[in-house]
């Protein structure tokens, strides 16, 4: 199922920035954070989450490009 969702450009850009912030924080997370995530979300890994966050930020950030 492919649903179309619209979001205001400014909101999309802000969401992309927040998603990017979380991904950057996870990129430097210490071993305790990684271990907590592994216990909470196994078998899903923190690297998989980071990859999805990067893809989401890129998708949301494309709103900026469409505005130009």
PDB file as gemmi writes it, atoms N, CA and C in Angstrom:
CRYST1    1.000    1.000    1.000  90.00  90.00  90.00 P 1                      
ATOM      1  N   UNK A   1       0.835  -1.172   0.000  1.00  0.00           N  
ATOM      2  CA  UNK A   1       0.000   0.000   0.000  1.00  0.00           C  
ATOM      3  C   UNK A   1       0.879   1.233   0.000  1.00  0.00           C  
ATOM      4  N   UNK A   2       0.649   2.116  -0.921  1.00  0.00           N  
ATOM      5  CA  UNK A   2       1.402   3.356  -1.043  1.00  0.00           C  
ATOM      6  C   UNK A   2       0.482   4.535  -0.776  1.00  0.00           C  
ATOM      7  N   UNK A   3       0.584   5.111   0.380  1.00  0.00           N  
ATOM      8  CA  UNK A   3      -0.238   6.266   0.727  1.00  0.00           C  
ATOM      9  C   UNK A   3       0.567   7.533   0.511  1.00  0.00           C  
ATOM     10  N   UNK A   4      -0.103   8.577   0.112  1.00  0.00           N  
ATOM     11  CA  UNK A   4       0.549   9.870  -0.065  1.00  0.00           C  
ATOM     12  C   UNK A   4       0.208  10.730   1.136  1.00  0.00           C  
ATOM     13  N   UNK A   5       1.243  11.255   1.756  1.00  0.00           N  
ATOM     14  CA  UNK A   5       1.076  12.128   2.907  1.00  0.00           C  
ATOM     15  C   UNK A   5       1.734  13.448   2.566  1.00  0.00           C  
ATOM     16  N   UNK A   6       1.053  14.522   2.861  1.00  0.00           N  
ATOM     17  CA  UNK A   6       1.649  15.828   2.608  1.00  0.00           C  
ATOM     18  C   UNK A   6       2.007  16.482   3.931  1.00  0.00           C  
ATOM     19  N   UNK A   7       3.049  17.281   3.887  1.00  0.00           N  
ATOM     20  CA  UNK A   7       3.513  17.999   5.060  1.00  0.00           C  
ATOM     21  C   UNK A   7       4.027  19.356   4.587  1.00  0.00           C  
ATOM     22  N   UNK A   8       3.789  20.353   5.396  1.00  0.00           N  
ATOM     23  CA  UNK A   8       4.272  21.686   5.092  1.00  0.00           C  
ATOM     24  C   UNK A   8       5.798  21.656   4.943  1.00  0.00           C  
ATOM     25  N   UNK A   9       6.325  22.411   4.003  1.00  0.00           N  
ATOM     26  CA  UNK A   9       7.768  22.401   3.728  1.00  0.00           C  
ATOM     27  C   UNK A   9       8.578  22.758   4.968  1.00  0.00           C  
ATOM     28  N   UNK A  10       8.162  23.770   5.680  1.00  0.00           N  
ATOM     29  CA  UNK A  10       8.902  24.187   6.882  1.00  0.00           C  
ATOM     30  C   UNK A  10       8.886  23.068   7.921  1.00  0.00           C  
ATOM     31  N   UNK A  11       7.748  22.413   8.098  1.00  0.00           N  
ATOM     32  CA  UNK A  11       7.662  21.297   9.045  1.00  0.00           C  
ATOM     33  C   UNK A  11       8.533  20.129   8.603  1.00  0.00           C  
ATOM     34  N   UNK A  12       8.571  19.849   7.312  1.00  0.00           N  
ATOM     35  CA  UNK A  12       9.406  18.763   6.796  1.00  0.00           C  
ATOM     36  C   UNK A  12      10.882  19.047   7.041  1.00  0.00           C  
ATOM     37  N   UNK A  13      11.287  20.284   6.835  1.00  0.00           N  
ATOM     38  CA  UNK A  13      12.689  20.654   7.053  1.00  0.00           C  
ATOM     39  C   UNK A  13      13.039  20.539   8.527  1.00  0.00           C  
ATOM     40  N   UNK A  14      12.155  21.004   9.397  1.00  0.00           N  
ATOM     41  CA  UNK A  14      12.405  20.895  10.837  1.00  0.00           C  
ATOM     42  C   UNK A  14      12.457  19.435  11.277  1.00  0.00           C  
ATOM     43  N   UNK A  15      11.556  18.613  10.749  1.00  0.00           N  
ATOM     44  CA  UNK A  15      11.569  17.188  11.087  1.00  0.00           C  
ATOM     45  C   UNK A  15      12.868  16.537  10.619  1.00  0.00           C  
ATOM     46  N   UNK A  16      13.333  16.888   9.427  1.00  0.00           N  
ATOM     47  CA  UNK A  16      14.592  16.346   8.913  1.00  0.00           C  
ATOM     48  C   UNK A  16      15.752  16.733   9.818  1.00  0.00           C  
ATOM     49  N   UNK A  17      15.733  17.953  10.328  1.00  0.00           N  
ATOM     50  CA  UNK A  17      16.796  18.395  11.232  1.00  0.00           C  
ATOM     51  C   UNK A  17      16.776  17.614  12.543  1.00  0.00           C  
ATOM     52  N   UNK A  18      15.585  17.363  13.084  1.00  0.00           N  
ATOM     53  CA  UNK A  18      15.472  16.593  14.325  1.00  0.00           C  
ATOM     54  C   UNK A  18      15.935  15.155  14.098  1.00  0.00           C  
ATOM     55  N   UNK A  19      15.510  14.557  12.995  1.00  0.00           N  
ATOM     56  CA  UNK A  19      15.917  13.188  12.679  1.00  0.00           C  
ATOM     57  C   UNK A  19      17.438  13.124  12.513  1.00  0.00           C  
ATOM     58  N   UNK A  20      18.004  14.109  11.842  1.00  0.00           N  
ATOM     59  CA  UNK A  20      19.460  14.167  11.683  1.00  0.00           C  
ATOM     60  C   UNK A  20      20.178  14.317  13.008  1.00  0.00           C  
ATOM     61  N   UNK A  21      19.607  15.104  13.919  1.00  0.00           N  
ATOM     62  CA  UNK A  21      20.179  15.288  15.248  1.00  0.00           C  
ATOM     63  C   UNK A  21      20.209  13.968  16.012  1.00  0.00           C  
ATOM     64  N   UNK A  22      19.098  13.232  15.974  1.00  0.00           N  
ATOM     65  CA  UNK A  22      19.028  11.941  16.671  1.00  0.00           C  
ATOM     66  C   UNK A  22      20.031  10.959  16.068  1.00  0.00           C  
ATOM     67  N   UNK A  23      20.130  10.935  14.747  1.00  0.00           N  
ATOM     68  CA  UNK A  23      21.088  10.030  14.100  1.00  0.00           C  
ATOM     69  C   UNK A  23      22.510  10.378  14.497  1.00  0.00           C  
ATOM     70  N   UNK A  24      22.836  11.660  14.545  1.00  0.00           N  
ATOM     71  CA  UNK A  24      24.188  12.076  14.943  1.00  0.00           C  
ATOM     72  C   UNK A  24      24.475  11.684  16.391  1.00  0.00           C  
ATOM     73  N   UNK A  25      23.469  11.806  17.241  1.00  0.00           N  
ATOM     74  CA  UNK A  25      23.642  11.409  18.642  1.00  0.00           C  
ATOM     75  C   UNK A  25      23.884   9.906  18.731  1.00  0.00           C  
ATOM     76  N   UNK A  26      23.104   9.132  17.986  1.00  0.00           N  
ATOM     77  CA  UNK A  26      23.290   7.684  18.000  1.00  0.00           C  
ATOM     78  C   UNK A  26      24.645   7.284  17.428  1.00  0.00           C  
ATOM     79  N   UNK A  27      25.162   8.048  16.486  1.00  0.00           N  
ATOM     80  CA  UNK A  27      26.462   7.740  15.868  1.00  0.00           C  
ATOM     81  C   UNK A  27      27.584   7.785  16.891  1.00  0.00           C  
ATOM     82  N   UNK A  28      27.441   8.615  17.916  1.00  0.00           N  
ATOM     83  CA  UNK A  28      28.499   8.708  18.923  1.00  0.00           C  
ATOM     84  C   UNK A  28      28.072   8.120  20.267  1.00  0.00           C  
ATOM     85  N   UNK A  29      26.975   7.372  20.262  1.00  0.00           N  
ATOM     86  CA  UNK A  29      26.459   6.785  21.502  1.00  0.00           C  
ATOM     87  C   UNK A  29      27.484   5.838  22.111  1.00  0.00           C  
ATOM     88  N   UNK A  30      27.563   5.889  23.437  1.00  0.00           N  
ATOM     89  CA  UNK A  30      28.513   5.009  24.113  1.00  0.00           C  
ATOM     90  C   UNK A  30      27.964   3.582  24.184  1.00  0.00           C  
ATOM     91  N   UNK A  31      28.793   2.688  24.678  1.00  0.00           N  
ATOM     92  CA  UNK A  31      28.447   1.269  24.703  1.00  0.00           C  
ATOM     93  C   UNK A  31      27.187   0.987  25.516  1.00  0.00           C  
ATOM     94  N   UNK A  32      26.942   1.785  26.553  1.00  0.00           N  
ATOM     95  CA  UNK A  32      25.754   1.590  27.375  1.00  0.00           C  
ATOM     96  C   UNK A  32      24.473   1.848  26.599  1.00  0.00           C  
ATOM     97  N   UNK A  33      24.469   2.897  25.796  1.00  0.00           N  
ATOM     98  CA  UNK A  33      23.292   3.216  24.974  1.00  0.00           C  
ATOM     99  C   UNK A  33      23.063   2.106  23.954  1.00  0.00           C  
ATOM    100  N   UNK A  34      24.134   1.668  23.320  1.00  0.00           N  
ATOM    101  CA  UNK A  34      24.027   0.603  22.321  1.00  0.00           C  
ATOM    102  C   UNK A  34      23.505  -0.679  22.974  1.00  0.00           C  
ATOM    103  N   UNK A  35      24.019  -1.011  24.156  1.00  0.00           N  
ATOM    104  CA  UNK A  35      23.579  -2.219  24.861  1.00  0.00           C  
ATOM    105  C   UNK A  35      22.101  -2.110  25.247  1.00  0.00           C  
ATOM    106  N   UNK A  36      21.676  -0.945  25.729  1.00  0.00           N  
ATOM    107  CA  UNK A  36      20.262  -0.743  26.064  1.00  0.00           C  
ATOM    108  C   UNK A  36      19.381  -0.911  24.830  1.00  0.00           C  
ATOM    109  N   UNK A  37      19.824  -0.331  23.713  1.00  0.00           N  
ATOM    110  CA  UNK A  37      19.049  -0.453  22.476  1.00  0.00           C  
ATOM    111  C   UNK A  37      18.962  -1.908  22.057  1.00  0.00           C  
ATOM    112  N   UNK A  38      20.085  -2.623  22.136  1.00  0.00           N  
ATOM    113  CA  UNK A  38      20.096  -4.038  21.752  1.00  0.00           C  
ATOM    114  C   UNK A  38      19.107  -4.843  22.588  1.00  0.00           C  
ATOM    115  N   UNK A  39      19.032  -4.566  23.889  1.00  0.00           N  
ATOM    116  CA  UNK A  39      18.087  -5.280  24.753  1.00  0.00           C  
ATOM    117  C   UNK A  39      16.646  -4.916  24.404  1.00  0.00           C  
ATOM    118  N   UNK A  40      16.417  -3.671  24.068  1.00  0.00           N  
ATOM    119  CA  UNK A  40      15.071  -3.188  23.787  1.00  0.00           C  
ATOM    120  C   UNK A  40      14.557  -3.626  22.424  1.00  0.00           C  
ATOM    121  N   UNK A  41      15.414  -3.591  21.414  1.00  0.00           N  
ATOM    122  CA  UNK A  41      14.939  -3.736  20.030  1.00  0.00           C  
ATOM    123  C   UNK A  41      15.499  -4.930  19.269  1.00  0.00           C  
ATOM    124  N   UNK A  42      16.239  -5.807  19.933  1.00  0.00           N  
ATOM    125  CA  UNK A  42      16.823  -6.953  19.232  1.00  0.00           C  
ATOM    126  C   UNK A  42      15.743  -7.726  18.499  1.00  0.00           C  
ATOM    127  N   UNK A  43      15.997  -8.190  17.305  1.00  0.00           N  
ATOM    128  CA  UNK A  43      17.269  -8.255  16.591  1.00  0.00           C  
ATOM    129  C   UNK A  43      17.571  -7.006  15.761  1.00  0.00           C  
ATOM    130  N   UNK A  44      16.722  -5.987  15.801  1.00  0.00           N  
ATOM    131  CA  UNK A  44      16.941  -4.732  15.095  1.00  0.00           C  
ATOM    132  C   UNK A  44      18.153  -4.050  15.713  1.00  0.00           C  
ATOM    133  N   UNK A  45      19.101  -3.603  14.898  1.00  0.00           N  
ATOM    134  CA  UNK A  45      20.330  -3.025  15.446  1.00  0.00           C  
ATOM    135  C   UNK A  45      20.320  -1.504  15.367  1.00  0.00           C  
ATOM    136  N   UNK A  46      21.167  -0.916  16.157  1.00  0.00           N  
ATOM    137  CA  UNK A  46      21.283   0.536  16.154  1.00  0.00           C  
ATOM    138  C   UNK A  46      21.794   1.039  14.799  1.00  0.00           C  
ATOM    139  N   UNK A  47      22.605   0.234  14.129  1.00  0.00           N  
ATOM    140  CA  UNK A  47      23.072   0.619  12.791  1.00  0.00           C  
ATOM    141  C   UNK A  47      21.920   0.637  11.790  1.00  0.00           C  
ATOM    142  N   UNK A  48      21.003  -0.323  11.922  1.00  0.00           N  
ATOM    143  CA  UNK A  48      19.826  -0.328  11.050  1.00  0.00           C  
ATOM    144  C   UNK A  48      18.944   0.888  11.323  1.00  0.00           C  
ATOM    145  N   UNK A  49      18.772   1.226  12.588  1.00  0.00           N  
ATOM    146  CA  UNK A  49      17.994   2.410  12.942  1.00  0.00           C  
ATOM    147  C   UNK A  49      18.633   3.661  12.360  1.00  0.00           C  
ATOM    148  N   UNK A  50      19.940   3.780  12.509  1.00  0.00           N  
ATOM    149  CA  UNK A  50      20.643   4.950  11.966  1.00  0.00           C  
ATOM    150  C   UNK A  50      20.468   5.041  10.459  1.00  0.00           C  
ATOM    151  N   UNK A  51      20.557   3.915   9.760  1.00  0.00           N  
ATOM    152  CA  UNK A  51      20.374   3.917   8.300  1.00  0.00           C  
ATOM    153  C   UNK A  51      18.967   4.383   7.936  1.00  0.00           C  
ATOM    154  N   UNK A  52      17.974   3.933   8.682  1.00  0.00           N  
ATOM    155  CA  UNK A  52      16.604   4.358   8.405  1.00  0.00           C  
ATOM    156  C   UNK A  52      16.410   5.840   8.721  1.00  0.00           C  
ATOM    157  N   UNK A  53      17.057   6.329   9.760  1.00  0.00           N  
ATOM    158  CA  UNK A  53      16.965   7.753  10.092  1.00  0.00           C  
ATOM    159  C   UNK A  53      17.596   8.612   8.992  1.00  0.00           C  
ATOM    160  N   UNK A  54      18.723   8.162   8.455  1.00  0.00           N  
ATOM    161  CA  UNK A  54      19.371   8.891   7.365  1.00  0.00           C  
ATOM    162  C   UNK A  54      18.444   8.936   6.146  1.00  0.00           C  
ATOM    163  N   UNK A  55      17.825   7.798   5.831  1.00  0.00           N  
ATOM    164  CA  UNK A  55      16.905   7.751   4.687  1.00  0.00           C  
ATOM    165  C   UNK A  55      15.693   8.650   4.923  1.00  0.00           C  
ATOM    166  N   UNK A  56      15.170   8.646   6.141  1.00  0.00           N  
ATOM    167  CA  UNK A  56      14.019   9.495   6.454  1.00  0.00           C  
ATOM    168  C   UNK A  56      14.393  10.966   6.373  1.00  0.00           C  
ATOM    169  N   UNK A  57      15.546  11.326   6.911  1.00  0.00           N  
ATOM    170  CA  UNK A  57      15.990  12.720   6.841  1.00  0.00           C  
ATOM    171  C   UNK A  57      16.163  13.157   5.394  1.00  0.00           C  
ATOM    172  N   UNK A  58      16.697  12.276   4.566  1.00  0.00           N  
ATOM    173  CA  UNK A  58      16.869  12.610   3.146  1.00  0.00           C  
ATOM    174  C   UNK A  58      15.519  12.795   2.474  1.00  0.00           C  
ATOM    175  N   UNK A  59      14.582  11.933   2.811  1.00  0.00           N  
ATOM    176  CA  UNK A  59      13.246  12.034   2.234  1.00  0.00           C  
ATOM    177  C   UNK A  59      12.570  13.333   2.658  1.00  0.00           C  
ATOM    178  N   UNK A  60      12.661  13.657   3.927  1.00  0.00           N  
ATOM    179  CA  UNK A  60      12.068  14.898   4.427  1.00  0.00           C  
ATOM    180  C   UNK A  60      12.813  16.112   3.882  1.00  0.00           C  
ATOM    181  N   UNK A  61      14.118  15.994   3.772  1.00  0.00           N  
ATOM    182  CA  UNK A  61      14.925  17.098   3.269  1.00  0.00           C  
ATOM    183  C   UNK A  61      14.676  17.388   1.813  1.00  0.00           C  
ATOM    184  N   UNK A  62      14.138  16.418   1.076  1.00  0.00           N  
ATOM    185  CA  UNK A  62      13.860  16.654  -0.334  1.00  0.00           C  
ATOM    186  C   UNK A  62      12.763  17.708  -0.498  1.00  0.00           C  
ATOM    187  N   UNK A  63      12.006  17.963   0.553  1.00  0.00           N  
ATOM    188  CA  UNK A  63      10.996  19.018   0.491  1.00  0.00           C  
ATOM    189  C   UNK A  63      11.654  20.362   0.248  1.00  0.00           C  
ATOM    190  N   UNK A  64      12.829  20.540   0.789  1.00  0.00           N  
ATOM    191  CA  UNK A  64      13.570  21.784   0.573  1.00  0.00           C  
ATOM    192  C   UNK A  64      13.942  21.925  -0.894  1.00  0.00           C  
ATOM    193  N   UNK A  65      14.366  20.810  -1.503  1.00  0.00           N  
ATOM    194  CA  UNK A  65      14.746  20.844  -2.912  1.00  0.00           C  
ATOM    195  C   UNK A  65      13.534  21.109  -3.804  1.00  0.00           C  
ATOM    196  N   UNK A  66      12.382  20.533  -3.452  1.00  0.00           N  
ATOM    197  CA  UNK A  66      11.178  20.737  -4.242  1.00  0.00           C  
ATOM    198  C   UNK A  66      10.691  22.174  -4.162  1.00  0.00           C  
ATOM    199  N   UNK A  67      11.021  22.836  -3.055  1.00  0.00           N  
ATOM    200  CA  UNK A  67      10.588  24.220  -2.874  1.00  0.00           C  
ATOM    201  C   UNK A  67      11.374  25.163  -3.782  1.00  0.00           C  
ATOM    202  N   UNK A  68      12.629  24.807  -4.099  1.00  0.00           N  
ATOM    203  CA  UNK A  68      13.493  25.695  -4.877  1.00  0.00           C  
ATOM    204  C   UNK A  68      13.055  25.826  -6.301  1.00  0.00           C  
TER     205      UNK A  68                                                      
END                                                                             
